Amino acid sequence: MTKRRDFIKKSMLGTAGITIAGMGLSAKSYASILGANDRFRIAVCGLNGRGKSHINGFSGQENVEIAYLVDPDRQLLEKRVNEFNEREGINYKTQGLTDVREVLDMKDIDAISCATPNHWHSLMVIWAAQAKKHCYVEKPVSHDVYEGRVALAAAEKYGIVVQHGTQRRSEAGWAKQVSDVRSGKYGKMVVSHGFACKPREGIGFEANSTPPDYLDWNIWKGPAEIDNFHKNLVHYNWHWFWQTGNGEMNNQGTHQLDVAYWALDEDVVNTHPVRVMALGGRFSWEDQGETPNTMFAIAEFKNGQQVFFNVRNVNHEGYKREVTNRFYFEDGGKLVDGEYISHNGSQPRDVKIKEVEIRPGGAFGSFINACRANDPAMANGNMADAHYSTTMGHLMNNSLRLGKKVPFNAKAGKFGDNKLAYEEYMNIHAIARDGMGVPEDKAEYIVGPWLEFDGETEKFVGKNSKEANQLLADPRRSEFDIPSPESV
């Protein structure tokens, strides 16, 4: 906190009147625009990809002003500012900044939104909380388990609204499915299954090079310890490197992980799985990326319910896209894409449905409403929900990262008497073999160990715990370090 404030004091002395070409008014003159002080004022941080959705989402809200756009890529920043200021029907001008720290002590900024690479997400929540500003944060809320815990502690201590960019929390259709499942309409759920299977391509190789002069490389790196710049990092392919991303599991998969967690019984809400495992690999592409493009993972909770998760990204002839959630019940019935499938005559039950409440306004409108009410409980996907569902993905990834290579064949997946897990694994294996063309016994899976997790201490215990606990917190650069949960 002290480091951030010192930075702001120094930077504001030198940049109080700064404008970038096409960005219009200085901060001082901007504040005098008629009606500006009556608006809810927000800064959107991170302007590529999801950042464009944030700009569109917040600019469509009544009496909300996007006061600043923030990005360390000055070329992209200028483009987005000019695009915004040329819009019709907007009665104010936005400005551009390269460093979020410059807005955090501005008293007339009510909130920030974060659509940066993953390694920045928790830090922005923490800094926003310390500055007593609300924060809409893209998924995943954290890049590792520890920083997610610090972000949760910060949000709770300072009482800010945090809303996670898991838009399904704002969708009535998913809320209805979750309400039905949790109320016991289909009997006891045994497996909550998420799928993040969307076609992607390899990223090739990019040599280390000098960062472009329009990119503030120090700010882009932020807390991540990265030795060298290469073009596969900026702007999108950072997802596929462990220092900055979390692979598809906590990219697209965060949405489906969150729904899978949301549907679990209430007795495991705000708890972590007691054990996890994962297997998979990065097949076919032979590129620079590090994260798996094929993966099957299991998380088991203290009440015996399990979450399965599939990643399957390699495109091939006949590829079947599956970005969804399914639910499997004790009597063999299934809820598949919202449709109940009976097994041996199983039927839905006539039970009283306890509706899962969602707030109106969609993802962005509900956030603004919660901020105006100063009520964190009004967020659709609050900081606690975000931490617990996102951590599940981190734990699954941690198992894979500790895995050992074994021959690519049906024997790689061993799940004891868990017949359903074996069936799901074999589905993925058959697709990799027959669709992707991965040769039997001539390629390798990475098979992660079963890892036991103590949710109270948020530490691994038992076998392989020493190595696994080293993955709970990433190394951080000192300029962007974070406090402990106790001292935040």
C-alpha positions as CSV (number, residue, x, y, z in Angstrom):
1,M,0.0,0.0,0.0
2,T,2.8,2.4,0.9
3,K,4.7,1.6,-2.2
4,R,1.7,2.2,-4.4
5,R,0.9,5.6,-2.7
6,D,4.6,6.7,-3.1
7,F,4.4,5.8,-6.7
8,I,1.2,7.8,-7.2
9,K,2.5,10.9,-5.5
10,K,5.6,10.9,-7.7
11,S,3.8,10.1,-10.9
12,M,1.0,12.6,-10.4
13,L,3.5,15.4,-9.8
14,G,5.0,14.7,-13.2
15,T,1.9,13.8,-15.2
16,A,-1.0,15.8,-13.7
17,G,-1.7,17.4,-17.0
18,I,-0.7,14.7,-19.4
19,T,-2.7,13.9,-22.5
20,I,-2.0,11.4,-25.3
21,A,-2.8,12.4,-28.8
22,G,-6.5,12.5,-29.4
23,M,-7.3,12.1,-25.7
24,G,-8.7,15.5,-25.1
25,L,-8.9,17.3,-21.8
26,S,-6.6,17.2,-18.8
27,A,-7.8,15.6,-15.6
28,K,-8.3,19.0,-13.9
29,S,-10.4,20.5,-16.7
30,Y,-12.2,17.2,-17.3
31,A,-13.7,17.2,-13.7
32,S,-15.5,20.5,-14.5
33,I,-17.7,18.9,-17.2
34,L,-21.4,19.5,-16.5
35,G,-22.8,16.6,-14.5
36,A,-19.6,14.7,-14.3
37,N,-19.6,14.7,-10.5
38,D,-23.1,13.2,-10.4
39,R,-22.1,10.1,-12.3
40,F,-20.7,6.8,-11.3
41,R,-17.2,7.1,-12.6
42,I,-15.1,4.0,-13.6
43,A,-11.7,3.3,-15.1
44,V,-11.5,0.3,-17.5
45,C,-8.1,-1.4,-17.2
46,G,-6.9,-3.7,-20.1
47,L,-8.3,-2.8,-23.5
48,N,-7.8,-5.8,-25.7
49,G,-10.3,-8.7,-26.0
50,R,-12.6,-8.6,-22.9
51,G,-11.7,-5.0,-22.3
52,K,-13.8,-4.0,-25.3
53,S,-16.7,-5.8,-23.7
54,H,-16.2,-3.9,-20.5
55,I,-16.2,-0.6,-22.5
56,N,-19.4,-1.5,-24.2
57,G,-21.0,-2.9,-21.1
58,F,-20.3,0.0,-18.8
59,S,-21.0,2.7,-21.5
60,G,-24.5,1.3,-21.8
61,Q,-25.3,1.9,-18.2
62,E,-27.4,4.9,-17.1
63,N,-25.4,7.7,-15.5
64,V,-22.2,5.8,-15.7
65,E,-19.1,7.5,-17.0
66,I,-16.0,5.7,-18.2
67,A,-13.6,8.4,-17.0
68,Y,-10.3,6.6,-17.9
69,L,-9.1,3.8,-20.2
70,V,-5.9,2.2,-18.9
71,D,-3.4,0.0,-20.8
72,P,0.4,-0.2,-21.0
73,D,0.2,-0.5,-24.8
74,R,0.1,3.1,-25.8
75,Q,-0.7,2.3,-29.4
76,L,-3.8,0.3,-28.3
77,L,-4.6,2.8,-25.7
78,E,-4.8,5.7,-28.2
79,K,-6.8,3.6,-30.6
80,R,-9.4,2.7,-27.9
81,V,-9.6,6.3,-26.6
82,N,-10.2,7.7,-30.1
83,E,-12.8,5.1,-30.9
84,F,-14.7,5.9,-27.7
85,N,-14.5,9.6,-28.1
86,E,-15.8,9.4,-31.6
87,R,-19.0,7.6,-30.5
88,E,-22.3,9.2,-31.0
89,G,-24.6,9.6,-28.0
90,I,-21.9,9.9,-25.4
91,N,-21.9,13.3,-23.7
92,Y,-18.4,13.1,-22.2
93,K,-14.8,12.3,-23.2
94,T,-12.6,9.6,-21.8
95,Q,-8.9,9.8,-21.2
96,G,-6.1,7.4,-21.4
97,L,-3.4,6.3,-18.9
98,T,-0.8,3.5,-19.0
99,D,-0.7,2.7,-15.2
100,V,-3.7,1.8,-13.0
101,R,-1.9,3.3,-10.0
102,E,-2.5,6.8,-11.4
103,V,-6.3,6.4,-10.9
104,L,-6.4,4.6,-7.6
105,D,-6.0,7.7,-5.4
106,M,-8.4,9.9,-7.5
107,K,-11.3,10.5,-5.1
108,D,-13.8,11.0,-7.9
109,I,-13.2,7.5,-9.3
110,D,-15.7,5.0,-7.9
111,A,-14.5,1.8,-9.4
112,I,-12.1,0.1,-11.7
113,S,-12.7,-2.9,-14.0
114,C,-9.9,-5.3,-14.8
115,A,-9.6,-7.0,-18.1
116,T,-5.9,-7.5,-18.1
117,P,-3.9,-10.7,-18.3
118,N,-4.5,-13.1,-15.5
119,H,-1.4,-12.3,-13.5
120,W,-2.7,-8.8,-12.8
121,H,-6.3,-9.7,-11.6
122,S,-5.9,-10.2,-7.9
123,L,-3.4,-7.4,-7.5
124,M,-6.0,-5.0,-9.0
125,V,-8.6,-6.3,-6.6
126,I,-6.2,-5.7,-3.7
127,W,-5.2,-2.3,-4.8
128,A,-8.8,-1.3,-5.5
129,A,-9.9,-2.5,-2.0
130,Q,-7.1,-0.6,-0.3
131,A,-8.1,2.5,-2.2
132,K,-11.8,1.8,-1.2
133,K,-12.9,1.5,-4.8
134,H,-15.2,-1.2,-6.1
135,C,-13.8,-3.7,-8.7
136,Y,-15.3,-5.7,-11.6
137,V,-12.6,-8.3,-12.3
138,E,-12.4,-10.6,-15.3
139,K,-12.1,-14.3,-14.8
140,P,-10.2,-15.9,-13.3
141,V,-10.1,-13.7,-10.2
142,S,-6.6,-15.0,-9.4
143,H,-3.5,-16.4,-11.0
144,D,-2.7,-18.6,-8.0
145,V,-4.3,-19.7,-4.8
146,Y,-2.5,-17.5,-2.4
147,E,-3.2,-14.2,-4.1
148,G,-6.8,-15.2,-4.4
149,R,-6.9,-15.5,-0.6
150,V,-5.3,-12.1,-0.2
151,A,-7.8,-10.5,-2.6
152,L,-10.7,-12.1,-0.7
153,A,-9.3,-10.8,2.6
154,A,-8.9,-7.3,1.1
155,A,-12.4,-7.2,-0.3
156,E,-13.9,-8.3,3.1
157,K,-11.7,-5.9,5.2
158,Y,-12.6,-2.8,3.1
159,G,-16.1,-3.8,2.3
160,I,-15.9,-3.1,-1.5
161,V,-18.1,-4.7,-4.1
162,V,-16.2,-7.3,-6.2
163,Q,-18.0,-8.9,-9.1
164,H,-16.3,-11.7,-11.0
165,G,-16.6,-11.8,-14.8
166,T,-18.5,-15.1,-14.8
167,Q,-21.5,-13.9,-16.7
168,R,-23.5,-17.1,-16.2
169,R,-24.1,-15.9,-12.7
170,S,-26.3,-13.3,-14.3
171,E,-28.2,-15.6,-16.6
172,A,-31.7,-16.9,-15.6
173,G,-31.4,-20.1,-17.5
174,W,-28.3,-21.3,-15.6
175,A,-29.8,-20.1,-12.3
176,K,-32.8,-22.3,-13.0
177,Q,-30.7,-25.3,-13.7
178,V,-28.7,-24.8,-10.5
179,S,-31.9,-24.2,-8.5
180,D,-33.4,-27.4,-9.7
181,V,-30.2,-29.4,-9.1
182,R,-29.6,-28.0,-5.6
183,S,-33.2,-28.5,-4.6
184,G,-33.1,-32.2,-5.4
185,K,-35.5,-32.2,-8.3
186,Y,-33.5,-35.0,-10.0
187,G,-32.4,-36.7,-6.8
188,K,-28.9,-36.5,-5.4
189,M,-26.3,-35.1,-7.7
190,V,-23.0,-37.1,-7.7
191,V,-21.0,-35.3,-10.4
192,S,-21.1,-31.7,-11.7
193,H,-19.3,-31.7,-15.0
194,G,-17.9,-28.7,-16.8
195,F,-16.6,-28.7,-20.4
196,A,-14.3,-26.1,-22.0
197,C,-14.0,-27.7,-25.4
198,K,-13.6,-25.1,-28.1
199,P,-11.3,-25.3,-31.2
200,R,-8.1,-23.4,-31.1
201,E,-4.8,-23.5,-33.0
202,G,-1.2,-23.7,-32.1
203,I,0.8,-20.5,-31.6
204,G,4.1,-21.4,-33.2
205,F,7.4,-20.1,-31.9
206,E,8.5,-16.5,-31.4
207,A,12.1,-15.6,-30.5
208,N,13.0,-13.4,-27.6
209,S,13.2,-9.8,-28.7
210,T,13.1,-6.2,-27.6
211,P,9.7,-5.0,-26.4
212,P,8.2,-2.5,-28.8
213,D,8.7,1.2,-27.8
214,Y,5.0,1.7,-27.5
215,L,4.7,-0.9,-24.8
216,D,5.5,-0.2,-21.1
217,W,7.0,-3.6,-20.6
218,N,7.5,-3.1,-16.8
219,I,3.8,-2.4,-16.3
220,W,2.7,-5.3,-18.6
221,K,4.8,-7.7,-16.7
222,G,3.6,-6.3,-13.4
223,P,4.0,-9.0,-10.7
224,A,5.1,-11.8,-13.0
225,E,8.8,-12.7,-13.1
226,I,9.4,-12.8,-16.9
227,D,12.9,-12.7,-18.2
228,N,12.3,-12.0,-21.9
229,F,9.7,-10.4,-24.2
230,H,8.4,-12.4,-27.2
231,K,5.5,-11.7,-29.4
232,N,3.5,-14.7,-28.2
233,L,2.9,-12.9,-24.9
234,V,1.3,-9.7,-26.2
235,H,-1.7,-9.6,-26.6
236,Y,-3.5,-12.9,-26.3
237,N,-1.3,-16.0,-26.3
238,W,-0.1,-15.2,-22.7
239,H,-3.0,-17.5,-21.8
240,W,-0.8,-20.5,-22.7
241,F,2.2,-19.7,-20.5
242,W,2.2,-20.5,-16.7
243,Q,3.8,-17.3,-15.7
244,T,0.9,-15.2,-17.0
245,G,-2.0,-17.5,-17.8
246,N,-3.7,-20.6,-16.5
247,G,-4.4,-22.5,-19.7
248,E,-7.9,-23.2,-20.9
249,M,-8.9,-24.7,-17.5
250,N,-9.0,-21.2,-16.0
251,N,-9.6,-19.3,-19.2
252,Q,-12.8,-20.2,-20.9
253,G,-13.1,-23.0,-18.3
254,T,-13.5,-20.6,-15.4
255,H,-17.1,-20.0,-16.6
256,Q,-17.9,-23.7,-16.5
257,L,-15.9,-24.4,-13.4
258,D,-18.0,-21.7,-11.7
259,V,-21.3,-23.2,-12.7
260,A,-20.1,-26.7,-11.6
261,Y,-19.2,-25.3,-8.2
262,W,-22.4,-23.2,-8.1
263,A,-24.5,-26.4,-8.5
264,L,-22.9,-28.3,-5.6
265,D,-24.9,-28.9,-2.4
266,E,-25.1,-26.0,0.0
267,D,-23.1,-27.9,2.7
268,V,-19.9,-27.4,0.6
269,V,-20.5,-23.8,-0.4
270,N,-17.4,-21.8,0.4
271,T,-15.3,-24.9,0.8
272,H,-12.5,-26.4,-1.3
273,P,-12.2,-29.9,-2.7
274,V,-10.5,-32.4,-0.4
275,R,-8.5,-33.9,-3.2
276,V,-7.9,-33.4,-6.9
277,M,-6.1,-35.0,-9.9
278,A,-5.7,-34.3,-13.6
279,L,-4.2,-35.8,-16.7
280,G,-3.7,-34.5,-20.2
281,G,-1.1,-33.1,-22.6
282,R,-0.4,-30.6,-25.3
283,F,-0.8,-32.7,-28.4
284,S,-0.4,-32.1,-32.2
285,W,0.7,-28.4,-32.2
286,E,4.4,-28.7,-31.3
287,D,4.5,-25.1,-30.4
288,Q,5.8,-22.7,-27.7
289,G,2.8,-23.0,-25.4
290,E,3.1,-24.6,-22.1
291,T,-0.4,-25.4,-20.9
292,P,-2.4,-28.5,-21.9
293,N,-4.8,-28.5,-24.9
294,T,-6.3,-31.8,-23.8
295,M,-7.2,-32.5,-20.1
296,F,-9.5,-34.4,-17.8
297,A,-9.6,-33.5,-14.1
298,I,-11.5,-34.5,-11.0
299,A,-12.1,-32.6,-7.8
300,E,-13.8,-34.4,-4.8
301,F,-15.5,-32.6,-2.0
302,K,-16.0,-33.6,1.7
303,N,-19.7,-34.6,1.0
304,G,-18.6,-37.0,-1.7
305,Q,-19.7,-34.9,-4.7
306,Q,-17.3,-34.6,-7.5
307,V,-16.5,-32.1,-10.2
308,F,-15.3,-33.4,-13.5
309,F,-13.7,-31.1,-16.1
310,N,-12.8,-31.5,-19.7
311,V,-10.5,-29.4,-21.9
312,R,-10.3,-30.4,-25.6
313,N,-8.9,-27.7,-27.9
314,V,-7.2,-29.4,-30.9
315,N,-9.3,-28.8,-34.0
316,H,-9.9,-31.7,-36.3
317,E,-12.4,-33.0,-38.9
318,G,-15.7,-33.6,-37.1
319,Y,-14.7,-31.6,-34.0
320,K,-17.6,-31.3,-31.5
321,R,-17.6,-28.0,-29.7
322,E,-18.8,-28.4,-26.0
323,V,-18.7,-25.3,-23.8
324,T,-21.3,-26.3,-21.2
325,N,-22.2,-28.0,-18.0
326,R,-23.9,-31.3,-17.3
327,F,-25.1,-32.9,-14.1
328,Y,-25.2,-36.6,-13.2
329,F,-27.4,-38.1,-10.5
330,E,-27.3,-41.0,-8.1
331,D,-30.1,-42.9,-9.9
332,G,-28.3,-42.6,-13.3
333,G,-30.4,-39.7,-14.6
334,K,-28.6,-36.8,-16.3
335,L,-29.2,-33.2,-17.0
336,V,-27.5,-32.6,-20.4
337,D,-27.6,-29.0,-21.8
338,G,-30.8,-28.4,-19.8
339,E,-32.6,-31.5,-20.9
340,Y,-33.3,-34.3,-18.4
341,I,-32.3,-37.8,-19.7
342,S,-33.8,-40.7,-17.8
343,H,-32.0,-43.9,-16.8
344,N,-33.9,-47.1,-16.2
345,G,-37.1,-45.1,-15.7
346,S,-35.7,-42.4,-13.4
347,Q,-37.8,-39.3,-13.2
348,P,-37.7,-35.8,-11.8
349,R,-39.0,-35.4,-8.3
350,D,-42.0,-33.2,-7.2
351,V,-40.1,-31.1,-4.7
352,K,-40.2,-27.4,-3.6
353,I,-37.6,-25.5,-5.6
354,K,-35.5,-23.1,-3.7
355,E,-34.7,-20.5,-6.3
356,V,-31.2,-19.3,-6.6
357,E,-31.4,-15.5,-6.6
358,I,-29.7,-13.4,-9.3
359,R,-29.7,-9.6,-9.4
360,P,-31.2,-7.8,-12.5
361,G,-29.2,-5.8,-14.9
362,G,-27.0,-8.4,-16.4
363,A,-23.3,-8.7,-15.5
364,F,-22.4,-5.0,-15.8
365,G,-25.7,-3.5,-14.6
366,S,-25.9,-5.7,-11.5
367,F,-22.4,-4.6,-10.6
368,I,-23.3,-0.9,-10.9
369,N,-26.4,-1.5,-8.8
370,A,-24.4,-3.3,-6.1
371,C,-21.9,-0.5,-6.0
372,R,-24.5,2.2,-5.7
373,A,-26.1,0.3,-2.8
374,N,-22.6,-0.3,-1.4
375,D,-23.6,-3.9,-0.9
376,P,-21.1,-6.6,-1.8
377,A,-23.9,-9.3,-1.4
378,M,-25.7,-7.9,-4.4
379,A,-23.0,-8.9,-6.8
380,N,-23.7,-11.8,-9.2
381,G,-20.6,-13.8,-8.5
382,N,-19.0,-12.1,-5.5
383,M,-15.4,-12.4,-4.3
384,A,-16.0,-15.5,-2.2
385,D,-17.7,-17.4,-5.0
386,A,-14.9,-16.3,-7.3
387,H,-12.1,-17.5,-5.0
388,Y,-13.6,-20.9,-4.4
389,S,-14.5,-21.8,-7.9
390,T,-11.3,-20.4,-9.4
391,T,-9.1,-22.2,-6.8
392,M,-10.6,-25.5,-7.9
393,G,-9.2,-24.9,-11.4
394,H,-5.8,-23.9,-9.9
395,L,-5.7,-27.1,-7.9
396,M,-6.5,-29.3,-10.9
397,N,-3.7,-27.5,-12.9
398,N,-1.3,-28.0,-10.0
399,S,-1.9,-31.8,-10.2
400,L,-1.1,-31.8,-13.9
401,R,2.0,-29.7,-13.5
402,L,3.4,-32.3,-11.1
403,G,2.5,-35.1,-13.4
404,K,4.7,-37.8,-14.9
405,K,4.8,-38.8,-18.5
406,V,3.2,-42.2,-19.4
407,P,2.5,-43.8,-22.7
408,F,-0.6,-42.5,-24.5
409,N,-3.0,-45.4,-24.2
410,A,-6.2,-46.4,-22.4
411,K,-4.2,-47.6,-19.3
412,A,-3.1,-44.0,-18.5
413,G,-6.4,-43.3,-16.8
414,K,-6.9,-45.2,-13.6
415,F,-9.8,-44.2,-11.3
416,G,-10.4,-47.3,-9.2
417,D,-14.1,-48.2,-9.1
418,N,-15.1,-44.8,-10.4
419,K,-16.8,-46.1,-13.5
420,L,-18.1,-42.7,-14.7
421,A,-14.7,-41.1,-14.4
422,Y,-13.2,-43.9,-16.6
423,E,-15.9,-43.5,-19.2
424,E,-15.3,-39.8,-19.4
425,Y,-11.6,-40.3,-19.7
426,M,-12.1,-42.8,-22.4
427,N,-14.3,-40.4,-24.4
428,I,-11.4,-37.9,-24.4
429,H,-8.9,-40.6,-25.2
430,A,-10.9,-41.9,-28.2
431,I,-11.2,-38.3,-29.6
432,A,-7.5,-37.7,-29.2
433,R,-6.7,-41.0,-30.8
434,D,-9.2,-41.1,-33.6
435,G,-10.0,-37.4,-34.2
436,M,-6.7,-35.7,-33.5
437,G,-4.6,-38.6,-34.7
438,V,-2.5,-39.0,-31.5
439,P,-0.7,-42.3,-32.1
440,E,-1.3,-45.0,-29.5
441,D,1.8,-45.7,-27.4
442,K,3.9,-43.4,-29.5
443,A,2.9,-40.2,-27.7
444,E,2.7,-39.4,-24.0
445,Y,0.1,-38.3,-21.5
446,I,1.0,-36.3,-18.4
447,V,-0.7,-38.0,-15.4
448,G,-0.9,-35.9,-12.3
449,P,-1.0,-37.4,-8.8
450,W,-4.0,-37.3,-6.5
451,L,-3.3,-34.3,-4.2
452,E,-5.0,-33.9,-0.8
453,F,-6.0,-30.4,0.1
454,D,-6.7,-28.8,3.5
455,G,-9.3,-26.1,2.8
456,E,-8.9,-24.4,6.2
457,T,-5.2,-23.7,5.7
458,E,-5.4,-23.7,1.9
459,K,-2.4,-26.0,1.8
460,F,-1.8,-29.4,0.3
461,V,-1.2,-32.3,2.8
462,G,0.1,-35.8,2.5
463,K,2.0,-37.3,-0.4
464,N,3.4,-34.8,-2.9
465,S,2.4,-31.9,-0.7
466,K,5.9,-30.3,-0.6
467,E,6.1,-30.0,-4.3
468,A,2.4,-29.0,-4.7
469,N,2.6,-26.3,-2.1
470,Q,5.3,-24.6,-4.1
471,L,2.7,-24.0,-6.8
472,L,0.3,-22.2,-4.5
473,A,2.0,-18.8,-4.8
474,D,3.9,-17.6,-7.8
475,P,7.2,-15.7,-7.4
476,R,6.4,-11.9,-7.5
477,R,8.5,-8.9,-8.5
478,S,9.0,-6.6,-5.5
479,E,7.4,-3.5,-7.1
480,F,4.2,-5.4,-7.3
481,D,4.3,-7.6,-4.2
482,I,1.2,-8.2,-2.1
483,P,0.7,-8.2,1.7
484,S,-0.4,-11.3,3.7
485,P,-4.1,-11.9,4.2
486,E,-3.7,-10.8,7.8
487,S,-1.9,-7.5,7.0
488,V,-3.8,-6.4,3.8
